[in-house]
């Protein structure tokens, strides 16, 4: 994803230089270049703190702790976004397979992927597999 692909399409738009200035190199690689953090290394994988998970790039609220579950896959997992309009889902054909990419609907930043039909005991039978580095946890006061 490049900034030219997202200009005007999202409520929050910035140039590539602005994103690079705002984000650390690791954040930029995941959020703006659709990278992936290594499994079992993210700060929110095992977190049980109650609160709201927001986009690290723009601050939009994406997921809540009540939708988070322990999938033991190496990344934070949620069975549903906070609001249906909080994320956008796009077909991802990278790596020689078809997956569903999850992006922040407010700024277009890459968050992770969503998978269905894996048999987790959740209300939606979905697993939003999200990079910790794409999120900021705002604990409930």
Buried (B, 14 or more C-beta within 10 A) or exposed (E): BEBEEBEEEBEBBBEEEEBBEBBEEEBBBBBBEBBBBEEEEBEBBEBEEEBBBBBBBBBBBBBBBEBBBEBEBBBBBBBBBBEEEBBBBBEBEEEEEEBBBBBBBBBBBBBBBBBEEEEBEBEEEBBBBBBBBBBBBBEEE
